[in-house]
Structure formats: structure tokens, C-alpha cells
Amino acid sequence: MIRKLSKEDNEMVMAFLSEEPSINLFIIGDIEAFGYESDFQELWAQFSEEDEITAVLLKFYNSFIPYAKGDFDAEGFADIIRSYGDTAALSGKKEIVERFEKLEGLKLGKKQVTYFAECRTAQNLGTDKLDVKKADISDIDRIVAIRETIAEFPPRADARDMILKAMETNTGRNYYIEENGRMIATASTTAENSISAMIVGVCSRAEYRKKGLATAVTQKLARDVLAEGKTLCLFYDNPAAGRIYKRLGFEDIGMWTMYR
């Protein structure tokens, strides 16, 4: 049975999702931030005969994230997605979302698959050797400026507003290294919630690469997040970047697939 969820289901939902806090980072964060009664967010769950949750589907605007621990009613979830139109942005754990590829009536768009890694311990993060600072609202324009120098990761048009909103809602933080008042390396989190956070935007200016600056910023950021009892995660598709993250204690926990 699939039914729409409400705040009365929250304890059961969070217990189900919290067993994989990194994989469910976005669902947990959106529930904590916007609840079950927002006009742009809705949630459904599939229940067993024993009335236990076996799968969850999040709708955030026109984006959908399904999650399940075993077999689930993909066609039932697809019916819900179709009711909002035949084009949907779908993302999630690779083996879950790929169940939707062969279902009729869904236009999923271009497929992108990335590695999904998680860190639960600061054992390999070392100690501060450089002056890494935590950014505040006055630093936002500098963060956007350094990201604009990275050809591989062009910032969105609304990047400034997104960083500001994340800072104001404590769903994201930013760390950086500067030289002569100029930001030369940075790293951020996004989708922070009470139990997990995702690292994004790790970069350094071209002329400062291969000096360990981005790694130093990431180490400081990771230590602070882990010290709060949260689990850290990140996406990567570059094997070289993956090797760096693994030296810091990240471990691959699966693949994440997005259809845009």
C-alpha cells in the first residue's frame, strides 16, 4: 500500500531514512526544512502488511527522489510522478532509480551517474597547517567569484541567492583560504540537516593548484562537521579527485544517478 505522508508519520519516516543518512541526505534535509504540508513538497511511503515503511518518495517542486531498502512498487511511485506530468527530474541511488527507466509514460532526460562517498570519522583528516577561515554573508561575492574561475563547474545564475539562503537557514557553510585579501581556495557544504551534510564546491584558483590548498580547506570543513556528530558525503566522477577524498577517509557507498 502506498499513501501520502503527514507530520504524524515523521518519527517512523526518520527512523527508516536515518539508517542510511548520507544516501537520504536530501530527503531528510527537505523534511526538516519544509515538513509535510508545503505547497511545493510532498512525500509518500509504501507500507508492508505489518504497517512498516518499505519505501519513500519525495517530490520537491518537479524533482523526485525515491528510496527503498529492497524491492518496492516502482510502478506505483511512477503513477504518482506521472500525475504531475510526463517530464520529471528524477535522482537517487542507482539501483533504485534505474527501475524507472523501462516504465512507460516517463520522460527522464539525460542520465548522469556519479560515485557517492561517505566519511564518518576524522581519523585521516590531520590537523590545521594553514589559516582556513569560515565564511560569512560578507564573503558571498568572493565565493561566487572564485567558482566562476572553474571552467569545469560554472556556477548557476542564482548561485549567490542559494549561498545566502543556505547560510541563513544553516543548511550550508563555506570555508576558505585567502592571500592578500583574495580568496584562493574554498569548499562548502549543502543540504545540511541534523545528521548529515554534503561537501560541494571544492576548488582553488588555477595558479594555486597542486599546493594542497583545496585539500586543507576540505579537511577543516570535514573536521568541524564530523565534530557535530554528522555524517559527511559527496559526489565525484573524477578518479583523481576520488583518490584524494579516499585519503581523507571517504569510502564509496554506491552510485548516484540523476536524470535531467
N, C-alpha and C positions, 0 to 999 in steps of 0.2 A: 504494500500500500504506500502510495506517495501522497503527502499532504503538505500544505503550506505551513510554515513555522511561525510562531509568535514568541513574545518575550517569556511566556510561561514555559517554553521549551529550552530556555537558554542554558540551564545547568546541564541538561543531558547533551545538548549540542556541543558545548565547550568541552565536556569530558570526552566526547567522541573525537573532536578535532585535535585536542591537545596531545594525543598520543603521537602525532607527527607535527610538531609545532612549526617546523620550517616549511614543509610542504603546504601546510594550511595557513601560512603567514597572512595571505591576502584576505582569506575568508574571516579569520579571527579578527584581524585589524578592522575590517569593514563592519563586522558585528559590533565590536567595542565602540567604534566611532559613530555609527549610524543606526544601530539597532535593527528592529524587525518591522518598523512601521513607517519607514521613509518612503517618499513618493518615487525615488529612483532606485531603491534597493529592496529586493525580496529574496526569501530563502524557502526552500522546500527540502524535505527529507523523505527517504524511503525507510519504512519500518518493517521489521520482521513480524512473524506471528506472535512473538513474545513481546512485541511493542518496544523493541530496541532499534536504535538507528543503525542502518547499514550503509547509507549513502546520503550525501548532501549536495544540493545545487544552489549556488549563489548567482543572482542576477544583480549586476551593478551597472546602472544605465543600460547600455546594449551589450555589455560584456558578461559572459557566463563562465563560471568555474565549477566543475563537478568534482566530487571527491568520494571515493569508496575504498573500503579495505579488502573487498573481494568482489564477487560477481554482483552486478546491480542491474536495474531496469533502465538500460540506456535508451530504449525506445520511449519509455515513459518520460524521462527527462527531455528527450528530443521533442516530444509533443509540447512540453512547456515552452521550450525555446522557439519552436515554430509559431506558437501563438503570438509571438512578438514580431513576426516577420521571418522571411526566409534567409536573411543575411544576419549572421551573428559573429561577434568576436569571441572565440572560444579558446580557453587556455587551461592548462593543468598538467598533472602527472601524465607522462607519455602514454603509458599503457591504459590509462583511463580515457583520455580524450580521443585516442585513436579508434575507440569503439564507435565513435560517431561518424567516422569517415564514410562508411558504407550505407549509412541511413539516408533514405530518400527525403527530399524536401529541405535540405540544409545546405546553404552556401557558406563554406567555411573560410574561403580565401586562401592567401598564400601561407604555406606552412613553414614554421621556423622551429628547429629543435636545438636546445642548448643543454649543457651539463648543469646539474643542480648540486651544489656542495654545501656542507654544513660544518659548523665549528661549535663545539660545546665546552672546550677547555682552553685556557690561556697558557698552557704548558709550553707551547712553542713560540710565544709572542715576544719574548725577550723584554728588555727594558728601554726606556726612552734614551736615545743618544742625540736626538735633535730637538729643537724647540717647536713642538707641534701645538697649535692653538685650536681652541674650539670657536667656531664662527658664531656671530650673532646677526641680527637683521641688518646691521650696517654693512655687513660683508657680502650681501647677496649679489650685488652687481659685480663684485670681483669674482665670485664663484661662477657666475654666468660667463664672464669674460674669459676665464681660463678654459671652461668647457668649449667655448666657441673656437678655440685653437686646435681642438682634437678632431681631425678630419673624419676619423672612424665613428665618432659619436656626436653628430651635430645635435645641439640642444633643440628642444621643441620651442615653438613660438611663445608658449605660455610658461616657459621654464622658470622665469622669475616669480610668477604667481604661485607656482607649485612649490618652490622652495620656501617662500614666505608662509604659505598655508601649513606646510609641514612643520616649520619652526613654531608657529603659533599654536598648533594642536599637539605638539610634542610627538608627532609621528615620523619625524626625521631630524637628524642632526648632521652637522658638517664640520670637518676638521681640516686644517691646512698648515702649510709651511710657507713663510714669506721671506723675501730677500729685498732689502731696501724698500720696504713697503709694498712690494709687488708679490702677489700670490703666485707661487711656482709649483705647488703640488697640493692636491686635495683629495678627499674621499668623503662619502656621505652614507647615510642610511635612509631607507624609505620603508613605508608600511610598518613602522614600529608599533608593537602592541605590548601587552603586559607580559608576554612570554617569549617573543621572538622579534627579530629585526633583519632586514636585508641590506647588505652593502652594495652601493651603486656609485657611479661617477668617480671611480678611482683613476686619477690621471696626473700627469706632470707636463709642464711645457716641454716642447721638443728639445730645446737646448739644455734641459736639465735631466734628460732621461738617462737611464743606466747608472744613476748615482744612488739608488735605493731610497729616494725621497717618497715616492708613492707608497712603497712598502712600509716606510716608517710611519706615515700618516695612517695607513690601514691598521698597523699594529696598535697604535694608540687608541684609535676608534674601537677596535675589536676588544681590547682590554677593558675599556670603560663600559661597553655594552655587556660583556660577559660578567663583569663585576656586579651588575644589577640583577644577575640571575637569569638573563635572557639567553636564548639560543640564536646564533648568527647563521645566516645563509647567504648565498649569492648564486647568480647565473654566470656561466662563462662558456665561450665557444672557441677560444684561442688556447691551444695546448700549452703554449709558453706561459700564459697567464695562469693556467691551471696548475702548472708545476710550482709557481710562486705561492699560490694560495695553499697548496698542499704542504709546503714547507712551514707555513704558519699554523697548520693544524686542521685545515679544512679537509673533509672527506666527501667523496662523491656519494650521494644517496639516491640518485636516479637521474632521469632526463625530464625536462620540462618542455612541453610543446605548446606553441601558440599559433593560432590561425588568424590572420589579419585581413 
